[in-house]
Amino acid sequence: QVQLVESGGDLVQPGGSLRLSCAASGNIFSIYTMAWYRQAPGNQREWVASITSGGMTMYAGSVKGRFTISRDNAKNTMYLQMNSLKPEDTAIYYCKLVSGGRDYWGQGTQVSVSS
């Protein structure tokens, strides 16, 4: 079993920054991909960014250039640095880990961007 715990969500003004963290624990295979998703009220959950165990990153067009995904394999922790935040970035942010052919999800952390 794998557990994921997100943290770092907050209320921030437009143009501000936040750093989200996702700590993984449990039976994790050494090679796994992690990702951030988000879900705004009334919308479907959407993919934000991914990072492989080798450090390859991919981003959704809406966040490319503003968000940076990273990970610390020694700590089994993933991060999402979010800069130049916009009101449309408001959502619950979830982390996902893919390991051993299974998907694991965290409980989510709320990010609100408003003046």
Phi, psi and omega in degrees: 000144181239137176242139178234132180231117178268155175205166175107351179293150183192177172265128183220153179281154175306138183089351181278184183229153173215155174235117177266149176234151175222111181261127180253143177214163179109205185274086183252129174290156186293334180249116180204154177255143176237155183208158172249137172234165176215154179221117176269157180304129178082358182247162174282158177293134181235148179286140180248309183196156178224156175215131179275172179294338178272358176096006177287133184241152176217148184225149169290150182301328184290342183241352183299132182091345180246326182253148176227123177263142179209170179209155175240100185297328180294331181258359185051044183232139178243151182231157171223107175274121183244117179244165179049049185294145181240158177305328180287355173277353179299125183182171166271128182258129182243145171255149180229141176236133178248116183210135178060030179079009180238153175257136175236142183235147171274181184273347178097154176223137186276128173243124179235128180242110184201149176267000000 
